[in-house]
Amino acid sequence: MVKFLKTNKAVIILQGKYAGRKGVIVRSFDDGTRDRPYGHCLVAGIKKYPSKVIKKDSAKKTAKKSRVKCFIKLVNYQHLMPTRYTLDVDLKDVVTADCLSSKDKKVTACKETKARFEERFKTGKNRKTLFGFGAYLLAVCKRELEVDSGGMVHYLWMKVMTEQEGFWEQLEIRLS
């Protein structure tokens, strides 16, 4: 099987506290670990996106609107939706698996990640990768699986909203 969830791939988190938020894969664990015996990855994502800046805003207001809040989390592959985008910000030296072991390491890693995301946002180079996907996914409303008595998944559908059309559409996948 092809491994496509690689480092620097932009993803959308589908489940949990940060559902619908965008993130970047920092490191992937395809075979799992002793603590988590399933495929998962270390994700650095954006908890609070920057606001829209207009021309008449003061420098102070512009600086405040350009702030970003971030998170660092281990996420199961099943709870991620990969996008076609990759991000050229290197976070491997900042965010490591052991930074989640203690609160102070996690806070310092989050601060450094926040600084890199804000720097990336302020340069304005190829903003669609993490700060907005244009006509792509805005929100996942509902996911539903149909499972038979043997535990096989036959049908999956999810309701998503796209920005370009501005209406909810249903995506269906038949697995049988």
N, C-alpha and C positions, 0 to 999 in steps of 0.2 A: 504494500500500500504506500502511496506517495505521502510524504510528510510535508504538508503545506502550511502548517501552523509554525512558522519559523520566527526567529528574532526580528524585531522591528515591523512586524505585520500589524496593521491597524485592525482592531476588532471592536465589536459591540457586545457588551455584557447583557445577557438575556434574563438572568435570574438573580434574586437577592437584593441587597440594599442598593446596589449601584446598577440596577436593571435599566437598560436604555442608555447608559453612559458609554462613551468611547474610551478605548484604552490601547496600549501598545504592548505587545508581547516582549518581555525582556529575556526570559529563558523558558524553554519548554522541556517538560519531563514526559516523554512519550510512553515509557514503560512504567512510570509511576515511581514511588519511593516506598520505603518501609512504612512510613506514617500514612501515606496516601497511595494505595495500590492500584491506582487508575491514572489514566493520562490527564495531566493538568499542566498549567503553566503559570509563571509569575508575571503578573500584569501590572503596569503602571498606567493609571488612567486619570481622567479629568472629572473631578467631583463637581466643580462649579465652573462653567464656561465664562469666557469674557463677554461683557455686554457690548452692544452696538455703540460705536463712538461716532459722534457727529461733529461737523466743523465748528459749530459755535461753542462746544464744550471748552472749559478752561483746561490748562495743563494738569491741574490737580485732579479734576474730574476725569480727564482722559486716563490718567495713571490709575485711578481707582477702578474705572471700567475695564481696564486691561488686565486686571488681576485674575489669577487662575488658582483654584484649589485642586489638589490632586490626592490620589490614594494609591496604595500598593497592596496587592492582594494575590493569593494563590487561588486560581479559578479552575474548575473542572472543564475539560474540553466540551462537554455537553452543554455548558452554560455560556458558550461563546459563539458569536456569529462573525466569521472572518469577512473582511472586505477586500477589495482588489488593491488597496493602497498599502504602501509601506512608508515608514517614517525614517528620515535620515538622522534623527537625533540619537546619539549613542548613550544609552543608560546602563549598559552592562557594568561599568566601573562604579556606578553609584548604587544601583539597586541589585542586591544579591539575596540569595535565599536565606542567609543567616541574619540579614537585617530585620527579618520578621520575628526573630527570637526575643529581642528586648525592645521596650518602648522607646528608649533614647535613640537607638540605632534606626528605628523606623521613622522617628520624627526628623532626624537629620537627613535620611534618605529622601523623605517627602519634601523637605525644604529645598534640597538640591534639585530634585525632579521638577518642582514648581518653578525654580529659577530657570531651568533649561526650557520648560514649556513656554514660560513667559517670553524668554529671549526669542524662541522660535516664532511665537505669535507676533512679536513686535517687528521682526524682520519682514514679515508679510510674504515670505517665499512659499508658494504652493500651499495656501491655507486650507484647502479642501481636505487634506489628509486627516487631520485630527479635530479641527475646530468647526467642521461642517462638511457634510458630504454632498451638498447641493441637492440633487434630485433623488437621493437615496433614503435609506430608512430613517424615519423620525422616531417611531415608537412601535413596540410590539405589544399588541393588545392582548392576544390570547394564543396559547399554543395548546393543541390537543392531540393526543395519541389514541389510536384504537388498537388495543392489544387483545389477542385471542387467549383462550385458556392455556395454551402452551407457552405463553409469554412472548410470542412473536409480534412485532409491530407491523401493522399492515397499512396504516394510513396516518399521515401527519398533516395538520394544517395550521397555519398561523395567520393572524390578521395583522396587517402592517399598514402604516400610513406613510405615503411618500410625499415629499415636500412639493414636487413639481405639480402633480395633479391636485393635491390637497384633499384627497378623499381616501377612505379606507378601502383596501382591496384584500382579497383573500388569496393566499398562496397555498397551493395544494401539492402534496407529494405522495404518490402511490408507491408503496414498497413491495407489493406482492406481485 
